[in-house]
């Protein structure tokens, strides 16, 4: 119930901010984090509505949401209209697929977190929640989100290249965010291939998924702390 209420509050917040700034709330670092939380919660609510077994990842999703919220409120949150240079439909396509992809990868990482805790964690949860999947089925669910996130992240990279060509006259500039975004996509692609072709063991698969989602988080929100980049937010 609290998760559903939180999703509704974030939805209202996003709509209000969109009306106030006249652009989708995907642009600043604060908005990127909030939108990623929103996508993660909405996808979780939809999946849980269709398959109650998805309740198994509610604890890590709640923890991720609270952590990102805490990080987001440390960022400048002023709402302002975009400059003319940034007002382009490709920017919004690029940013929306980035945040949706991040939310999807975070759900996959939630499955990895539950699996790594072992069957005993599921047994404890079954005392209050009866409709939970078997421990051995969790990596398969994680693989679904990995593939979906790969598609979203790939569209993000392609649409970002098109927008860069429109805005700056080039498709690729080897900027740190571009490099880390591509590295994250390749890492997830390699992980998916290793799982499907080489039957990567479950525990290794889960640990590498957490490494990959860390690369995604760094490429979206951590780059600014380490590198100078032309991808300035806002």
C-alpha positions as CSV (number, residue, x, y, z in Angstrom):
1,X,0.0,0.0,0.0
2,X,2.8,2.4,0.9
3,X,4.6,1.6,-2.4
4,X,1.4,2.3,-4.4
5,X,0.9,5.6,-2.5
6,X,4.5,6.6,-3.2
7,X,4.0,5.9,-6.9
8,X,0.9,8.1,-7.0
9,X,2.7,10.9,-5.2
10,X,5.7,10.7,-7.6
11,X,3.3,10.7,-10.5
12,X,1.5,13.9,-9.2
13,X,4.9,15.5,-8.6
14,X,6.1,14.7,-12.1
15,X,2.9,16.1,-13.7
16,X,3.1,19.3,-11.6
17,X,6.8,19.8,-12.5
18,X,6.1,19.2,-16.2
19,X,3.3,21.8,-16.2
20,X,5.5,24.3,-14.3
21,X,8.6,23.9,-16.6
22,X,6.8,23.1,-19.9
23,X,9.1,20.1,-20.4
24,X,9.1,16.4,-19.3
25,X,10.9,16.0,-15.9
26,X,13.9,14.0,-17.4
27,X,16.5,16.7,-17.8
28,X,18.3,17.8,-14.6
29,X,20.2,15.3,-12.4
30,X,17.5,15.6,-9.8
31,X,14.8,14.9,-12.4
32,X,16.7,12.0,-13.8
33,X,16.9,10.3,-10.5
34,X,13.2,11.0,-9.7
35,X,12.1,9.7,-13.1
36,X,14.2,6.6,-12.7
37,X,12.5,5.9,-9.4
38,X,9.1,6.5,-11.0
39,X,9.7,4.2,-13.9
40,X,11.0,1.5,-11.5
41,X,7.9,1.7,-9.3
42,X,5.4,1.8,-12.1
43,X,7.0,-1.2,-13.9
44,X,7.0,-3.0,-10.5
45,X,3.3,-2.2,-9.9
46,X,2.3,-3.4,-13.4
47,X,4.3,-6.6,-13.1
48,X,3.0,-7.3,-9.6
49,X,-0.6,-6.7,-10.8
50,X,-0.1,-9.3,-13.6
51,X,2.1,-11.7,-11.5
52,X,1.7,-11.4,-7.7
53,X,5.0,-13.4,-7.4
54,X,6.8,-10.2,-8.2
55,X,6.1,-9.1,-4.6
56,X,9.4,-11.0,-3.8
57,X,11.4,-8.0,-4.9
58,X,9.5,-5.4,-3.0
59,X,12.1,-5.0,-0.2
60,X,15.1,-4.3,-2.4
61,X,13.0,-2.0,-4.7
62,X,11.9,0.0,-1.6
63,X,15.5,0.2,-0.5
64,X,16.7,1.4,-3.9
65,X,13.9,4.0,-4.1
66,X,14.7,5.4,-0.7
67,X,18.4,5.5,-1.4
68,X,17.9,7.3,-4.8
69,X,15.4,9.7,-3.1
70,X,17.9,10.6,-0.5
71,X,20.6,11.2,-3.2
72,X,18.2,13.2,-5.3
73,X,17.3,15.7,-2.6
74,X,21.0,16.6,-2.2
75,X,21.0,17.9,-5.8
76,X,19.8,21.3,-7.0
77,X,16.0,20.9,-7.6
78,X,15.1,24.3,-9.1
79,X,12.5,24.0,-11.8
80,X,13.1,26.2,-14.8
81,X,12.3,26.2,-18.6
82,X,14.8,24.7,-20.9
83,X,17.1,26.8,-23.1
84,X,16.3,26.9,-26.8
85,X,19.3,24.7,-27.6
86,X,18.0,21.9,-25.4
87,X,14.4,22.1,-26.6
88,X,14.4,19.1,-29.0
89,X,12.2,16.0,-29.2
90,X,15.2,13.8,-29.5
91,X,16.5,15.0,-26.2
92,X,13.2,13.9,-24.5
93,X,13.3,10.5,-26.3
94,X,16.9,10.1,-25.2
95,X,16.3,11.0,-21.6
96,X,13.0,9.1,-21.2
97,X,14.6,5.8,-22.5
98,X,17.6,6.4,-20.2
99,X,15.5,6.7,-17.1
100,X,13.2,3.9,-18.1
101,X,16.2,1.6,-18.9
102,X,17.7,2.5,-15.5
103,X,14.5,1.6,-13.7
104,X,14.3,-1.7,-15.5
105,X,17.9,-2.6,-14.7
106,X,17.3,-1.7,-11.1
107,X,14.4,-4.2,-10.9
108,X,16.7,-6.9,-12.4
109,X,19.2,-6.1,-9.7
110,X,16.5,-6.5,-7.1
111,X,16.0,-10.1,-8.2
112,X,19.7,-10.7,-8.0
113,X,19.8,-9.3,-4.5
114,X,17.0,-11.6,-3.3
115,X,18.6,-14.6,-5.0
116,X,22.0,-14.0,-3.3
117,X,20.4,-14.0,0.1
118,X,19.6,-17.6,-0.4
119,X,16.4,-19.8,0.0
120,X,16.1,-19.0,3.7
121,X,15.2,-15.4,2.9
122,X,12.3,-16.5,0.8
123,X,11.2,-18.9,3.5
124,X,11.0,-16.0,6.0
125,X,9.0,-13.9,3.5
126,X,6.5,-16.7,3.0
127,X,5.4,-16.3,6.5
128,X,3.5,-13.2,5.5
129,X,3.4,-13.4,1.6
130,X,2.2,-16.8,0.2
131,X,2.5,-16.1,-3.5
132,X,6.3,-16.1,-4.0
133,X,8.4,-17.8,-6.7
134,X,10.8,-20.6,-6.1
135,X,14.4,-19.5,-5.3
136,X,15.7,-21.3,-8.5
137,X,13.3,-19.3,-10.7
138,X,14.7,-15.8,-9.7
139,X,17.5,-15.7,-12.2
140,X,15.1,-16.4,-15.1
141,X,13.0,-13.4,-14.0
142,X,16.1,-11.3,-13.8
143,X,17.0,-12.3,-17.4
144,X,13.7,-10.9,-18.6
145,X,14.4,-7.5,-17.2
146,X,18.0,-7.7,-18.4
147,X,16.8,-8.2,-22.0
148,X,14.1,-5.5,-21.7
149,X,16.6,-3.0,-20.2
150,X,19.1,-3.8,-23.0
151,X,16.5,-2.7,-25.6
152,X,15.6,0.5,-23.7
153,X,19.3,1.4,-23.1
154,X,20.1,0.7,-26.8
155,X,17.4,3.1,-27.9
156,X,18.7,5.6,-25.5
157,X,22.2,5.4,-27.0
158,X,20.9,5.7,-30.6
159,X,18.5,8.5,-29.9
160,X,21.2,10.3,-28.0
161,X,23.5,10.1,-31.0
162,X,20.8,11.6,-33.2
163,X,20.2,14.4,-30.8
164,X,23.9,15.1,-30.5
165,X,24.1,15.4,-34.3
166,X,21.2,17.8,-34.3
167,X,22.6,19.9,-31.4
168,X,26.3,19.7,-31.9
169,X,26.8,18.5,-35.5
170,X,28.3,15.1,-34.6
171,X,27.0,11.7,-33.6
172,X,29.8,10.6,-31.2
173,X,32.4,12.6,-29.4
174,X,33.9,10.0,-27.0
175,X,32.6,12.0,-24.0
176,X,32.8,10.1,-20.6
177,X,29.0,9.7,-20.4
178,X,28.8,8.3,-24.0
179,X,31.7,5.9,-23.2
180,X,30.2,4.7,-19.9
181,X,26.7,4.3,-21.4
182,X,28.2,2.2,-24.2
183,X,30.3,0.2,-21.8
184,X,27.2,-0.5,-19.7
185,X,25.2,-1.6,-22.7
186,X,28.1,-3.9,-23.8
187,X,28.5,-5.3,-20.3
188,X,24.8,-6.2,-20.1
189,X,25.0,-7.6,-23.7
190,X,28.0,-9.8,-22.7
191,X,26.2,-10.9,-19.5
192,X,23.1,-11.9,-21.5
193,X,25.2,-13.8,-24.0
194,X,27.2,-15.5,-21.3
195,X,24.0,-16.6,-19.6
196,X,22.3,-17.9,-22.8
197,X,25.3,-19.4,-24.6
198,X,27.6,-20.4,-21.8
199,X,25.1,-21.2,-19.0
200,X,26.7,-18.9,-16.6
201,X,26.1,-20.1,-13.0
202,X,23.3,-18.4,-11.1
203,X,25.4,-16.8,-8.4
204,X,28.0,-15.5,-10.8
205,X,25.2,-14.2,-13.0
206,X,23.6,-12.4,-10.1
207,X,26.9,-10.8,-8.9
208,X,27.8,-9.7,-12.4
209,X,24.3,-8.2,-12.8
210,X,25.0,-6.0,-9.7
211,X,28.3,-4.9,-11.3
212,X,26.5,-4.0,-14.5
213,X,23.8,-2.0,-12.7
214,X,26.5,-0.1,-10.9
215,X,28.0,0.9,-14.3
216,X,24.6,2.1,-15.3
217,X,24.2,4.2,-12.2
218,X,27.6,5.6,-12.6
219,X,27.0,6.5,-16.2
220,X,23.8,8.3,-15.4
221,X,24.5,10.0,-12.0
222,X,28.1,9.5,-11.0
223,X,30.1,10.8,-14.0
224,X,29.8,14.4,-12.8
225,X,31.8,13.6,-9.7
226,X,34.8,12.2,-11.6
227,X,34.9,13.6,-15.1
228,X,34.3,16.8,-16.9
229,X,31.6,16.2,-19.5
230,X,29.7,18.1,-22.2
231,X,26.6,16.4,-20.9
232,X,25.6,19.1,-18.5
233,X,22.2,18.6,-16.9
234,X,19.5,21.2,-17.0
